[in-house]
Amino acid sequence: MKITIIGAGSVGMLVASFLSESFHDISLIVRSNEQTTALHEHGLVRENLDGTISKTKVNIKSHLTPLSEDTLIIVAVKYNQLQNIYKILETQHKNIPILFLQNGLAHYEEALCLPQETILFGSCQFGAEKINQYTVAHRGIGVLKLAMGRGKEKILHTLSELKIQNFPTEYIENAEQMLFEKALLNCFINPLTTLLMVKNGELVENVHSLKLLEDLYNELMDAFPEERERFQFADVKKLCIQTASNTSSMLADRIHNRQTEVKTIVGAVIKKAQVRGKSLPILSTLYHLLLAVEESGEKM
């Protein structure tokens, strides 16, 4: 099987690096000429958790050309780039499966409008940090959860049964539920780390941010009580500790003065709560604070 990954950010680079250990025909779609040159010169470099370095060669392309039907497309761009990507994907053969690796919920129904017969969704639980144009750091072992949107399950089973060291995969039955649960996890960590400008671990090291985190947890569990069995507050604290040195994706976007995914992650969870007749005053306050900072153009 051939694999083409659209997006050469931290997630796209890390996924390409690990999948190259099981698949030999990996292509990475890169927008930047600077990054293209760097990847050609140095190869794709991964900093592992134990400090070792892994290096691989992948095919570097500047745009998506018509692909053969034995190709899997993995879309690893941020949500705000998807509208242009959809137009390109519509031109690909309907038998080509597409796997989406976005945070949030907004892309779920949009992706299912594509003509392709097989649509899959992934939820990235691992830590990744783009060090430079050709190097990505693995910042924490976490499962790549995979679920069907529709179509043939053969490709999903192929991916979920991969045995790649430090890159576990897991099959999930319900794609929409999987994406919602990841959005909840993001709501616990991303808004607070972004507004406080701290790494994940600092949320539980500071007594005040820990109190905010706990109050936020209780608010979300009151709105979605069925999730309390899956997420104990101890699990949220454990996640912060496991990813202690991580810069959350939302904070990374603000540091680089990029548009964040606050609307597609936090906004989507607030809307789901409203459908239930539930208000989320703490999360809503964080949401509007983030939007105010983002729209002001203030660099953090």
Buried (B, 14 or more C-beta within 10 A) or exposed (E): BBBBBBBBBBBBBBBBBBBBBBBEEBBBBBBEEEBBBBBEEBBBBBBEEEEEEBEBEBBBBEEBEEBEEEBBBBBBBBBBBBEEBBEBBEEBEEBBBBBBBBBBBBBBEBBBEBEBBBBBBBBBBBBBBBEEBBBBBBBBBBBBBBBBBEBEEEBBEBBBEBEEEEBBBEBBEEBBEBBBBBBBBBBBBBBBBBBBEBBBBBBBEBEEBBEBBBEBBEBBBEBBEEBBEEBEBEEBBEBBEBBBEBBBBBBBBBEEEEBBBBBBBBBBBBEBBEEEEBBBEBBBEBBEBBBEBBEEEEEE
